[in-house]
Amino acid sequence: MRRFLRHGLLATPILYMVALLVLPLGLTAVISYWKRVGPKIKPDFTLAAYAEFFDGARLVVLGRGLVVAAEATAICLVIAYPIAYFLAMRVRPEKARTVLLLFTVPFLVNYILRTFAWTTLLGRTGPINSFLMSAGLVDAPVDWLLFSDFAVLVGLVTSYMPFMIYPLWLSLNGIDRRLIEASSLLGARPRTTFLRITLPLSMPGVFAAIILSLVGSFCAGAVPTILGGVGYQLMGNTITSALDVLNYPLAAAMSSVVIGLMLALLICWYSLFDMRSFLGKILRWRM
């Protein structure tokens, strides 16, 4: 009876994932091969949607989206890694957990509202422009702060940087401190210890953080729409535009390509690292 209950508990999240994730993704992949007939779609097996995607301007959006996502991810990593390192290596565990909890506070506010707040901060009459003019740094409001690549990067970084801190902290917190102490006792400099021990052992968390930020930034829809201005296209709002004109096969094809890229990154992560190396001593008591 106990074994049956255990298997039932394990099956519940699996069934949940299959019903709410695997099946919808599979249906998306199937619809990407269907044919569009006027405002409707007809079951078929055709590559017309993929041809429309890869032969049109949307392919340029794909490349641009990858570049913007990579830039946002690099900025997020530069900010998040020192924070995670400080919390894992220099702060007591109970205080670190409190700080980590504080990083979830912005997510209590709706994602759209948080993004719209940047339009006020970065606008011509916003506090940033007002400060620049009052300080004598500029003579007139700076136009490129809003509705530009800069504004989109600001929105993406503030939206996804907190997500990167958690896997980085998990990985750094799982490093055996005895290795670092032994390196110091042997006379290694802190920089050498970091480059040869801490950074390599934290790479599973780095890679996981990169996946979280890259996929989120690449698929973002609200940020480019609100902060990029009219006509600014990344993959998220490009897929939404296809849905608005009822071109479901094209939207499904673009979504399938994005999902394929995400799965490729996940496969790389699972191939390079195991769960123990990612979660470290958090799982050690269980395994």
N, C-alpha and C positions, 0 to 999 in steps of 0.2 A: 504493500500500500504506500509506504514511504517512497519507494522507487517510482511508483506511478505518479505521485504528487510532484516529485522532483522533475520528472520528464515533462509533466504538464506545465510546470512553471517555466521550464526552459522553452517549451514550444510556444508559449503565449507571445513573447516578444518576436519570435521568428515569424509567426503567423501575422503579427501586426506589421512587420517590415514587408512581408510578401504582399499583403493586401494593400498597404498604403504607399509602398515605394516601388517594389519590383514590378508588380502588375501595371501600374500607371506608366512606368518607364518603358516596359515592353509594349504597351499600347501606343505610346508615342513613337517608338521605333517602327511599329507596323504602319501607323498612319503616314509616316514619312514616305512610304512607297505607294500610297494611294494617289488617285488622280483627282484633280480639281475640275469640276464641271459646273461653271457658273458660280453661284454662291454655295453650292453643295460639294461634297466629296464623294467619290465612288471607289469602292474597294477594287484594287488593281495591284499590279506589281510593275512599277515604273520608276526610273531614276530621274524623272523630270524635275522633281523638287530639288534634288541634289545638284542637278545640272544648272538650275536657275540660281542656286546659292553660289556655286563655285565659279560660274561664268559671269556673274554680275558684280555690281558695286558692293554687295554684301560681303564678298570675299575680302575687299579692302577693309571693311569694318572689322572682320575677323582678325586681320593682321594688326590693325590699330588697337583693337581691344586687348590683344596679347601684349602689345608694347606698354599700354597704359597700365594694365594689370601687373606687369613685371615691375614697372617703375613704382607703383603704389606698394607692392610687396617688398621691394628693396628698402623703401623708406620706413615701412612698418617694422621690418626686421631690425634696422639700425636703431629704432626707438625702443622696440619691445625687448630685445636681447639684454641690454644693460639693466632694464627694470627687472626682468626675470632673474638675472644673475644676482642683482643686489638682494632681491627677496629671498632667493634660495641660499645664498652664501653669507650674507651679512646681517640678515634680520632673523630674529627668533621666530620659530614656526608659528606660534599663536598670533604674533603680530603680522606675519606674512599672510596668514589666512584672512585676517581682517582687511588688509590692503587688497588682497585678491577679491574679497567680497565687494569692496568699494568699486572695483572696476566693472561690476555688473550693474551699478546704479544707473548709468546712462541708458541701459536697455529697458528700464522701466518706462522710458519715454518712447513714444511711437517713432519708428524709423523715419517715416515721412516728415514728422514734425522736427526731428533733430536735423534733418537735411535742410528743411525750409529755414531753420534758424540761421544757417550759414549765409543765406541770401541777405539777411538783415546785417550780419556782421561784416560781410564783404562788399555790400552795396556802396554806391557813390556817397550816400549820406550816412553810412554806417559808422560805428565807433572806430574801426580801423582806419578808414580814410580821414575821419575827423582828427584822430591822433596824429597821423602823418602830416596833415596840414598845420595843426596847432604846434607841432614840434619843428616846423619849418623844413621838413624833409622833402615835401612836394608843394607846388604852387596850386595845383588843381587836383580834384579827385582822380585816383588811379582807376582806370577802366578795366584793366586786365585781371583785377582781383576776382571778378565775378563773370560768369558766362565764358569760361576759358578752361584750358587744360589745367591751369593752376587750381581753379576752384574745384574741378572734378577730382584732382589728386587729394586736395584737402578733405573733401567729402569721403573719399574711399579710405584714406588713412585713418581718419577719426572713426569711421564705421567698423573697420576690420582689424585695426591694431590691437584692441583689447583681446580679441580672439587669439592672437598669437602669443600673448603672455602666458596663457595657461599651459599649452603643450611645452613651451620652453621651460617654464618653472618646473613642471613634472619631470622633465628630462634632467635638468640641472640638480633638482632636489634628490634624484635617484642616484647620483654619482657617489661612490664610496669615498668619504672624506679621508680615509686612511691613505688612499693613493695620492691625494694632494699634500697631506702632511708628510708622507714619505719623500715626495719630491722636494719639499722645502727643506727637510732634514739633510738631504743629499746635496744641498747648496744651490738648487735650481732657482733662478730668478722668478718672481711672480709672472712675468710675461711669458717666460719659457713654460712654466707650469700650465698656464692658460692655453697656450698654443698647442702643446703636446699632449695634455691630459684632458683639461676641462672642455675645450672646444670639440675635439674628436668624439668624446663620450656624450656630448650634448647634441650631436648631429641628428639622431632620430627625432628629437623634439624640434630642431631647426627645420627639418624636411617636412614634418607634420604641420608646423606653423606656416611654412611657405604654401603648402597645399590649401590650407584654410583661407589664407589671404588671397592667393592667386585665383582660386575658383570663385570666391565671393566677389572680388573686384571684377573679374572677367564677366560674371553674369549679372552685375549690378544693373538695375533698371531705373530706380528713382534718382540716384545721384547724377548720372549724365543728363537725365531729363530736366531736373530742377536746377542744377548748378552749371551744366554745360550750355544751356540755352537752346533756342530753336535750331533744329538740324544737327545737333551734336548726337552722334550715334555710337553706341557700344552694343555688344551682343544682346544685353538684356532688353533694352528698348527697341532694338531691331526686331527681336522675336515678338515683342508686344505689337509693333507696327504691322507685322504680318498677320497677327491674330485680329487686329482691328479691321483689316480688309477681308477677313474670313478665309485667308489662304492658309488653312490648317496644315496641309502637307509640307509647305515651305517652312512654317514655324516648327513643325515636328522634325524636319530634316536639320534645321539649324540647332534645335535642342539636342538632337541625337549626336551631332558633331561635338557639341560642348560636353555632353555626358561622356562621350568617348575619350576626349582629352582628360577629363577628370579621372576616369577609370585607369587610364594609362599612368597618371601620376600616382594613383593609389597602388597599382601593381608594382611600380618602381619602389614605392615605400616598403611594401610588404616583402619585396624581393631583397632589399638591402638591409632591412632591420626586422627584428622580431619584437614581440610585445614586451618581453622582459627588458630588452635594451631601451625601450621607450619609457615604460613605467617604473623601471628600476626596482628599488626596494619596496615600493608600494605594493607590488605583486609578489615579492619574494616570500612573504609569510604565507601566501596562498599556494605557491607552486613547489 
